[in-house]
Amino acid sequence: MPLYAYDCLECKELFTIRHSYKAEGVKCIKCKSENIKKNLSDVLQRSKKCYNTKEATGNKVHEAIKEGKEELTTYKKERKNRVYKEK
């Protein structure tokens, strides 16, 4: 059975209950009021994505690749000009 999150509008209690999809007559676990509001679960709230971006698909990947190449080039230049001391 799924886990549902609720807000009680009477006592302001936040609570979660496991029940079937078609369950009726759900009450607050603290004050037993039926004046409650169902919330989105944490999973749904955290996974909400915005698809209205104006960036083309893959722009972030291309930027990361470009930055990685620049960093590698800088690293190679530093290593190429390094002076080794004799022991």
MOPAC internal coordinates of N, CA, C and O (Angstrom, degrees):
PM7 1SCF
backbone

  N    0.0000 0     0.00 0     0.00 0    0    0    0
  C    1.4479 1     0.00 0     0.00 0    1    0    0
  C    1.5253 1   109.30 1     0.00 0    2    1    0
  O    1.2310 1   120.81 1   -37.37 1    3    2    1
  N    1.3298 1   116.06 1   142.63 1    3    2    1
  C    1.4668 1   119.72 1  -179.15 1    5    3    2
  C    1.5268 1   112.57 1   -74.93 1    6    5    3
  O    1.2310 1   121.57 1   -20.61 1    7    6    5
  N    1.3157 1   114.59 1   159.39 1    7    6    5
  C    1.4622 1   122.68 1   179.03 1    9    7    6
  C    1.5294 1   108.04 1  -101.36 1   10    9    7
  O    1.2310 1   120.45 1   -54.72 1   11   10    9
  N    1.3240 1   116.74 1   125.28 1   11   10    9
  C    1.4612 1   121.87 1  -178.90 1   13   11   10
  C    1.5209 1   110.42 1  -113.69 1   14   13   11
  O    1.2310 1   120.75 1   -38.24 1   15   14   13
  N    1.3368 1   116.18 1   141.76 1   15   14   13
  C    1.4665 1   122.32 1   179.06 1   17   15   14
  C    1.5280 1   108.77 1  -103.89 1   18   17   15
  O    1.2310 1   120.78 1   -41.13 1   19   18   17
  N    1.3338 1   116.12 1   138.87 1   19   18   17
  C    1.4623 1   121.81 1  -178.59 1   21   19   18
  C    1.5280 1   111.15 1  -134.38 1   22   21   19
  O    1.2310 1   121.30 1   -24.82 1   23   22   21
  N    1.3371 1   115.11 1   155.18 1   23   22   21
  C    1.4683 1   123.81 1   169.60 1   25   23   22
  C    1.5133 1   106.69 1  -118.27 1   26   25   23
  O    1.2310 1   120.74 1   -49.59 1   27   26   25
  N    1.3271 1   116.18 1   130.41 1   27   26   25
  C    1.4577 1   119.77 1   174.52 1   29   27   26
  C    1.5247 1   107.39 1   -87.29 1   30   29   27
  O    1.2310 1   120.54 1   -52.25 1   31   30   29
  N    1.3173 1   116.57 1   127.75 1   31   30   29
  C    1.4565 1   120.99 1  -178.94 1   33   31   30
  C    1.5312 1   112.11 1   -82.19 1   34   33   31
  O    1.2310 1   120.34 1   167.37 1   35   34   33
  N    1.3161 1   116.96 1   -12.63 1   35   34   33
  C    1.4667 1   121.67 1   178.91 1   37   35   34
  C    1.5344 1   111.34 1   -86.59 1   38   37   35
  O    1.2310 1   120.77 1   121.28 1   39   38   37
  N    1.3330 1   116.14 1   -58.72 1   39   38   37
  C    1.4710 1   119.86 1  -174.50 1   41   39   38
  C    1.5294 1   112.99 1  -102.84 1   42   41   39
  O    1.2310 1   120.05 1  -178.73 1   43   42   41
  N    1.3346 1   117.51 1     1.27 1   43   42   41
  C    1.4779 1   123.88 1   178.16 1   45   43   42
  C    1.5313 1   113.13 1    64.25 1   46   45   43
  O    1.2310 1   119.75 1  -156.89 1   47   46   45
  N    1.3159 1   118.08 1    23.11 1   47   46   45
  C    1.4638 1   123.21 1   178.83 1   49   47   46
  C    1.5299 1   109.77 1   -78.59 1   50   49   47
  O    1.2310 1   120.27 1   -42.38 1   51   50   49
  N    1.3273 1   117.09 1   137.62 1   51   50   49
  C    1.4608 1   122.99 1   172.90 1   53   51   50
  C    1.5159 1   107.12 1  -102.88 1   54   53   51
  O    1.2310 1   119.80 1   -52.55 1   55   54   53
  N    1.3311 1   117.98 1   127.45 1   55   54   53
  C    1.4542 1   119.91 1  -177.78 1   57   55   54
  C    1.5220 1   110.93 1  -149.79 1   58   57   55
  O    1.2310 1   121.07 1   -18.96 1   59   58   57
  N    1.3194 1   115.57 1   161.04 1   59   58   57
  C    1.4556 1   121.99 1   177.67 1   61   59   58
  C    1.5239 1   109.06 1  -125.34 1   62   61   59
  O    1.2310 1   121.42 1   -35.47 1   63   62   61
  N    1.3236 1   114.88 1   144.53 1   63   62   61
  C    1.4693 1   121.45 1  -179.07 1   65   63   62
  C    1.5250 1   108.62 1  -138.85 1   66   65   63
  O    1.2310 1   121.08 1   -39.15 1   67   66   65
  N    1.3288 1   115.53 1   140.85 1   67   66   65
  C    1.4661 1   121.07 1   171.60 1   69   67   66
  C    1.5259 1   108.33 1   -93.87 1   70   69   67
  O    1.2310 1   121.47 1   -55.18 1   71   70   69
  N    1.3230 1   114.79 1   124.82 1   71   70   69
  C    1.4621 1   119.41 1   175.95 1   73   71   70
  C    1.5120 1   109.22 1  -158.31 1   74   73   71
  O    1.2310 1   120.96 1   -10.83 1   75   74   73
  N    1.3282 1   115.76 1   169.17 1   75   74   73
  C    1.4566 1   120.03 1  -179.15 1   77   75   74
  C    1.5308 1   110.27 1   -70.44 1   78   77   75
  O    1.2310 1   121.18 1   -16.87 1   79   78   77
  N    1.3014 1   115.35 1   163.13 1   79   78   77
  C    1.4601 1   122.10 1  -178.46 1   81   79   78
  C    1.5361 1   112.00 1   -59.53 1   82   81   79
  O    1.2310 1   120.47 1   143.46 1   83   82   81
  N    1.3043 1   116.72 1   -36.54 1   83   82   81
  C    1.4633 1   121.20 1  -175.10 1   85   83   82
  C    1.5281 1   113.79 1   -95.97 1   86   85   83
  O    1.2310 1   119.82 1  -164.99 1   87   86   85
  N    1.3153 1   117.95 1    15.01 1   87   86   85
  C    1.4689 1   121.07 1  -177.89 1   89   87   86
  C    1.5230 1   110.73 1   -63.02 1   90   89   87
  O    1.2310 1   121.02 1   -41.39 1   91   90   89
  N    1.3404 1   115.66 1   138.61 1   91   90   89
  C    1.4638 1   122.03 1   178.93 1   93   91   90
  C    1.5137 1   109.40 1  -123.30 1   94   93   91
  O    1.2310 1   120.56 1   -21.89 1   95   94   93
  N    1.3137 1   116.53 1   158.11 1   95   94   93
  C    1.4547 1   121.00 1   176.46 1   97   95   94
  C    1.5207 1   113.61 1    73.55 1   98   97   95
  O    1.2310 1   120.40 1  -147.52 1   99   98   97
  N    1.3270 1   116.84 1    32.48 1   99   98   97
  C    1.4613 1   120.14 1   178.45 1  101   99   98
  C    1.5276 1   108.52 1   -70.78 1  102  101   99
  O    1.2310 1   120.59 1   -46.46 1  103  102  101
  N    1.3369 1   116.49 1   133.54 1  103  102  101
  C    1.4629 1   121.96 1  -177.51 1  105  103  102
  C    1.5170 1   110.53 1  -122.33 1  106  105  103
  O    1.2310 1   121.17 1   -21.82 1  107  106  105
  N    1.3240 1   115.37 1   158.18 1  107  106  105
  C    1.4622 1   122.23 1   176.05 1  109  107  106
  C    1.5294 1   109.10 1   -62.20 1  110  109  107
  O    1.2310 1   120.70 1   -42.58 1  111  110  109
  N    1.3182 1   116.26 1   137.42 1  111  110  109
  C    1.4603 1   118.97 1  -178.77 1  113  111  110
  C    1.5289 1   112.48 1   -76.25 1  114  113  111
  O    1.2310 1   119.98 1   164.49 1  115  114  113
  N    1.3195 1   117.64 1   -15.51 1  115  114  113
  C    1.4629 1   120.84 1  -178.54 1  117  115  114
  C    1.5333 1   111.90 1   -96.20 1  118  117  115
  O    1.2310 1   120.64 1   125.68 1  119  118  117
  N    1.3501 1   116.38 1   -54.32 1  119  118  117
  C    1.4750 1   119.05 1  -174.42 1  121  119  118
  C    1.5320 1   113.22 1  -107.66 1  122  121  119
  O    1.2310 1   120.03 1   179.45 1  123  122  121
  N    1.3341 1   117.56 1    -0.55 1  123  122  121
  C    1.4697 1   123.87 1   178.39 1  125  123  122
  C    1.5339 1   113.65 1    63.28 1  126  125  123
  O    1.2310 1   120.07 1  -158.06 1  127  126  125
  N    1.3244 1   117.47 1    21.94 1  127  126  125
  C    1.4613 1   121.69 1   178.26 1  129  127  126
  C    1.5278 1   109.60 1   -80.21 1  130  129  127
  O    1.2310 1   120.59 1   -32.04 1  131  130  129
  N    1.3242 1   116.48 1   147.96 1  131  130  129
  C    1.4605 1   120.98 1   174.88 1  133  131  130
  C    1.5249 1   111.44 1   -94.28 1  134  133  131
  O    1.2310 1   120.06 1  -177.28 1  135  134  133
  N    1.3178 1   117.49 1     2.72 1  135  134  133
  C    1.4592 1   123.13 1   179.87 1  137  135  134
  C    1.5405 1   108.30 1   -86.95 1  138  137  135
  O    1.2310 1   121.58 1  -105.13 1  139  138  137
  N    1.3507 1   114.58 1    74.87 1  139  138  137
  C    1.4572 1   120.56 1  -176.59 1  141  139  138
  C    1.5257 1   109.97 1  -125.37 1  142  141  139
  O    1.2310 1   121.09 1   -18.98 1  143  142  141
  N    1.3388 1   115.52 1   161.02 1  143  142  141
  C    1.4573 1   121.56 1   179.77 1  145  143  142
  C    1.5235 1   108.38 1  -125.72 1  146  145  143
  O    1.2310 1   120.58 1   -49.97 1  147  146  145
  N    1.3417 1   116.49 1   130.03 1  147  146  145
  C    1.4629 1   121.62 1   179.21 1  149  147  146
  C    1.5325 1   108.82 1   -79.93 1  150  149  147
  O    1.2310 1   120.63 1   -43.66 1  151  150  149
  N    1.3384 1   116.41 1   136.34 1  151  150  149
  C    1.4640 1   122.49 1   178.80 1  153  151  150
  C    1.5151 1   110.56 1  -108.54 1  154  153  151
  O    1.2310 1   121.07 1   -15.49 1  155  154  153
  N    1.3271 1   115.56 1   164.51 1  155  154  153
  C    1.4527 1   120.24 1   171.37 1  157  155  154
  C    1.5167 1   108.18 1   -71.64 1  158  157  155
  O    1.2310 1   120.28 1   -32.23 1  159  158  157
  N    1.3046 1   117.06 1   147.77 1  159  158  157
  C    1.4601 1   119.71 1   178.05 1  161  159  158
  C    1.5223 1   109.60 1   -72.43 1  162  161  159
  O    1.2310 1   120.22 1   -17.19 1  163  162  161
  N    1.3285 1   117.19 1   162.81 1  163  162  161
  C    1.4642 1   121.97 1   179.89 1  165  163  162
  C    1.5166 1   111.81 1   -58.84 1  166  165  163
  O    1.2310 1   120.20 1   141.42 1  167  166  165
  N    1.3166 1   117.22 1   -38.58 1  167  166  165
  C    1.4563 1   120.53 1  -178.59 1  169  167  166
  C    1.5191 1   110.12 1   -61.28 1  170  169  167
  O    1.2310 1   119.90 1   135.66 1  171  170  169
  N    1.3162 1   117.79 1   -44.34 1  171  170  169
  C    1.4537 1   120.69 1  -179.97 1  173  171  170
  C    1.5226 1   111.75 1   -68.58 1  174  173  171
  O    1.2310 1   119.77 1   143.09 1  175  174  173
  N    1.3139 1   118.04 1   -36.91 1  175  174  173
  C    1.4551 1   120.78 1  -179.79 1  177  175  174
  C    1.5175 1   111.28 1   -68.55 1  178  177  175
  O    1.2310 1   119.78 1   143.32 1  179  178  177
  N    1.3137 1   118.02 1   -36.68 1  179  178  177
  C    1.4615 1   121.43 1  -177.66 1  181  179  178
  C    1.5133 1   113.08 1   -80.08 1  182  181  179
  O    1.2310 1   120.04 1   152.94 1  183  182  181
  N    1.3194 1   117.53 1   -27.06 1  183  182  181
  C    1.4547 1   119.48 1  -176.36 1  185  183  182
  C    1.5266 1   112.79 1   -94.83 1  186  185  183
  O    1.2310 1   120.02 1  -173.96 1  187  186  185
  N    1.3071 1   117.56 1     6.04 1  187  186  185
  C    1.4548 1   121.22 1   179.52 1  189  187  186
  C    1.5251 1   109.28 1   -64.40 1  190  189  187
  O    1.2310 1   120.11 1   -53.20 1  191  190  189
  N    1.3268 1   117.40 1   126.80 1  191  190  189
  C    1.4596 1   121.34 1  -177.45 1  193  191  190
  C    1.5242 1   109.56 1  -119.51 1  194  193  191
  O    1.2310 1   121.37 1   -28.11 1  195  194  193
  N    1.2933 1   114.98 1   151.89 1  195  194  193
  C    1.4602 1   120.69 1   177.16 1  197  195  194
  C    1.5254 1   107.88 1  -104.81 1  198  197  195
  O    1.2310 1   120.35 1   -60.59 1  199  198  197
  N    1.2960 1   116.93 1   119.41 1  199  198  197
  C    1.4528 1   121.02 1  -178.84 1  201  199  198
  C    1.5301 1   112.10 1  -102.40 1  202  201  199
  O    1.2310 1   120.25 1  -170.47 1  203  202  201
  N    1.3162 1   117.14 1     9.53 1  203  202  201
  C    1.4594 1   120.91 1  -178.45 1  205  203  202
  C    1.5235 1   111.98 1   -94.29 1  206  205  203
  O    1.2310 1   120.01 1  -145.58 1  207  206  205
  N    1.3118 1   117.60 1    34.42 1  207  206  205
  C    1.4575 1   120.24 1   179.43 1  209  207  206
  C    1.5192 1   109.59 1   -84.57 1  210  209  207
  O    1.2310 1   121.11 1   -28.92 1  211  210  209
  N    1.3053 1   115.48 1   151.08 1  211  210  209
  C    1.4600 1   119.99 1  -179.28 1  213  211  210
  C    1.5224 1   111.61 1   -94.43 1  214  213  211
  O    1.2310 1   120.36 1   176.41 1  215  214  213
  N    1.3335 1   116.92 1    -3.59 1  215  214  213
  C    1.4489 1   120.73 1   178.76 1  217  215  214
  C    1.5274 1   109.95 1   -76.85 1  218  217  215
  O    1.2310 1   121.58 1   -34.55 1  219  218  217
  N    1.3168 1   114.58 1   145.45 1  219  218  217
  C    1.4578 1   119.44 1   177.48 1  221  219  218
  C    1.5236 1   109.35 1   -72.53 1  222  221  219
  O    1.2310 1   120.97 1   -25.68 1  223  222  221
  N    1.3097 1   115.74 1   154.32 1  223  222  221
  C    1.4551 1   120.62 1   179.50 1  225  223  222
  C    1.5244 1   109.69 1   -62.79 1  226  225  223
  O    1.2310 1   120.62 1   -48.24 1  227  226  225
  N    1.3239 1   116.42 1   131.76 1  227  226  225
  C    1.4561 1   120.89 1   177.13 1  229  227  226
  C    1.5127 1   115.26 1    92.21 1  230  229  227
  O    1.2310 1   119.55 1  -179.90 1  231  230  229
  N    1.3337 1   118.47 1     0.10 1  231  230  229
  C    1.4685 1   120.48 1  -179.27 1  233  231  230
  C    1.5199 1   111.84 1   -60.00 1  234  233  231
  O    1.2310 1   119.81 1   137.56 1  235  234  233
  N    1.3095 1   117.97 1   -42.44 1  235  234  233
  C    1.4623 1   121.73 1  -179.43 1  237  235  234
  C    1.5276 1   110.65 1   -64.01 1  238  237  235
  O    1.2310 1   120.22 1   141.78 1  239  238  237
  N    1.3158 1   117.18 1   -38.22 1  239  238  237
  C    1.4600 1   121.47 1   179.20 1  241  239  238
  C    1.5262 1   109.69 1   -66.14 1  242  241  239
  O    1.2310 1   120.52 1   134.91 1  243  242  241
  N    1.3275 1   116.61 1   -45.09 1  243  242  241
  C    1.4565 1   120.61 1   179.29 1  245  243  242
  C    1.5278 1   111.45 1   -62.71 1  246  245  243
  O    1.2310 1   120.29 1   141.02 1  247  246  245
  N    1.3259 1   117.04 1   -38.98 1  247  246  245
  C    1.4647 1   121.00 1   177.02 1  249  247  246
  C    1.5260 1   110.90 1   -63.31 1  250  249  247
  O    1.2310 1   120.30 1   136.25 1  251  250  249
  N    1.3244 1   117.03 1   -43.75 1  251  250  249
  C    1.4611 1   121.30 1   179.59 1  253  251  250
  C    1.5221 1   111.10 1   -63.95 1  254  253  251
  O    1.2310 1   120.17 1   139.73 1  255  254  253
  N    1.3176 1   117.28 1   -40.27 1  255  254  253
  C    1.4660 1   121.13 1   178.19 1  257  255  254
  C    1.5270 1   109.90 1   -64.46 1  258  257  255
  O    1.2310 1   120.40 1   135.64 1  259  258  257
  N    1.3166 1   116.84 1   -44.36 1  259  258  257
  C    1.4681 1   121.81 1   179.61 1  261  259  258
  C    1.5320 1   110.51 1   -60.79 1  262  261  259
  O    1.2310 1   120.34 1   133.90 1  263  262  261
  N    1.3272 1   116.95 1   -46.10 1  263  262  261
  C    1.4672 1   121.26 1   178.93 1  265  263  262
  C    1.5240 1   110.81 1   -63.42 1  266  265  263
  O    1.2310 1   120.08 1   140.64 1  267  266  265
  N    1.3206 1   117.45 1   -39.36 1  267  266  265
  C    1.4610 1   121.47 1   177.99 1  269  267  266
  C    1.5220 1   111.81 1   -63.52 1  270  269  267
  O    1.2310 1   120.36 1   138.28 1  271  270  269
  N    1.3298 1   116.92 1   -41.72 1  271  270  269
  C    1.4686 1   120.78 1   177.85 1  273  271  270
  C    1.5216 1   111.12 1   -63.67 1  274  273  271
  O    1.2310 1   120.85 1   136.97 1  275  274  273
  N    1.3472 1   115.99 1   -43.03 1  275  274  273
  C    1.4642 1   119.90 1   179.19 1  277  275  274
  C    1.5265 1   110.94 1   -63.21 1  278  277  275
  O    1.2310 1   120.50 1   137.59 1  279  278  277
  N    1.3037 1   116.66 1   -42.41 1  279  278  277
  C    1.4644 1   121.26 1   178.99 1  281  279  278
  C    1.5308 1   110.77 1   -63.95 1  282  281  279
  O    1.2310 1   120.20 1   139.11 1  283  282  281
  N    1.3238 1   117.23 1   -40.89 1  283  282  281
  C    1.4596 1   121.46 1   179.02 1  285  283  282
  C    1.5279 1   110.81 1   -65.56 1  286  285  283
  O    1.2310 1   119.96 1   138.57 1  287  286  285
  N    1.3212 1   117.67 1   -41.43 1  287  286  285
  C    1.4604 1   122.10 1   178.05 1  289  287  286
  C    1.5279 1   110.45 1   -61.57 1  290  289  287
  O    1.2310 1   120.22 1   134.75 1  291  290  289
  N    1.3168 1   117.18 1   -45.25 1  291  290  289
  C    1.4641 1   121.86 1   178.31 1  293  291  290
  C    1.5254 1   110.46 1   -61.67 1  294  293  291
  O    1.2310 1   120.15 1   136.48 1  295  294  293
  N    1.3112 1   117.31 1   -43.52 1  295  294  293
  C    1.4621 1   122.38 1   179.85 1  297  295  294
  C    1.5296 1   110.85 1   -61.70 1  298  297  295
  O    1.2310 1   120.78 1   136.30 1  299  298  297
  N    1.3369 1   116.11 1   -43.70 1  299  298  297
  C    1.4665 1   120.40 1   179.88 1  301  299  298
  C    1.5209 1   111.46 1   -63.87 1  302  301  299
  O    1.2310 1   120.31 1   139.31 1  303  302  301
  N    1.3420 1   117.02 1   -40.69 1  303  302  301
  C    1.4648 1   121.04 1   178.53 1  305  303  302
  C    1.5253 1   110.71 1   -62.91 1  306  305  303
  O    1.2310 1   120.27 1   138.00 1  307  306  305
  N    1.3267 1   117.09 1   -42.00 1  307  306  305
  C    1.4648 1   121.14 1   178.75 1  309  307  306
  C    1.5269 1   110.41 1   -63.05 1  310  309  307
  O    1.2310 1   119.78 1   136.93 1  311  310  309
  N    1.3213 1   118.03 1   -43.07 1  311  310  309
  C    1.4584 1   122.02 1  -178.51 1  313  311  310
  C    1.5269 1   111.70 1   -70.78 1  314  313  311
  O    1.2310 1   120.09 1   146.88 1  315  314  313
  N    1.3181 1   117.44 1   -33.12 1  315  314  313
  C    1.4555 1   122.38 1  -178.50 1  317  315  314
  C    1.5322 1   110.39 1   -67.27 1  318  317  315
  O    1.2310 1   119.71 1   141.08 1  319  318  317
  N    1.2933 1   118.15 1   -38.92 1  319  318  317
  C    1.4608 1   123.14 1  -176.64 1  321  319  318
  C    1.5283 1   113.09 1   -91.87 1  322  321  319
  O    1.2310 1   119.99 1  -172.26 1  323  322  321
  N    1.3147 1   117.63 1     7.74 1  323  322  321
  C    1.4530 1   121.02 1  -178.11 1  325  323  322
  C    1.5315 1   110.89 1   -74.09 1  326  325  323
  O    1.2310 1   120.75 1   -42.22 1  327  326  325
  N    1.3097 1   116.18 1   137.78 1  327  326  325
  C    1.4544 1   122.00 1  -179.83 1  329  327  326
  C    1.5332 1   108.20 1  -102.04 1  330  329  327
  O    1.2310 1   121.37 1   -52.41 1  331  330  329
  N    1.3258 1   114.99 1   127.59 1  331  330  329
  C    1.4522 1   120.56 1  -179.86 1  333  331  330
  C    1.5310 1   109.97 1   -94.93 1  334  333  331
  O    1.2310 1   120.75 1   -39.93 1  335  334  333
  N    1.2933 1   116.18 1   140.07 1  335  334  333
  C    1.4736 1   121.12 1   177.87 1  337  335  334
  C    1.5231 1   109.15 1   -95.11 1  338  337  335
  O    1.2310 1   121.32 1   -35.53 1  339  338  337
  N    1.3136 1   115.08 1   144.47 1  339  338  337
  C    1.4573 1   119.43 1   176.34 1  341  339  338
  C    1.5070 1   110.12 1   -80.76 1  342  341  339
  O    1.2310 1   120.15 1   -37.13 1  343  342  341
  N    1.3057 1   117.31 1   142.87 1  343  342  341
  C    1.4626 1   121.54 1  -179.31 1  345  343  342
  C    1.5000 1   110.77 1   -91.06 1  346  345  343
  O    1.2310 1   120.10 1   180.00 1  347  346  345

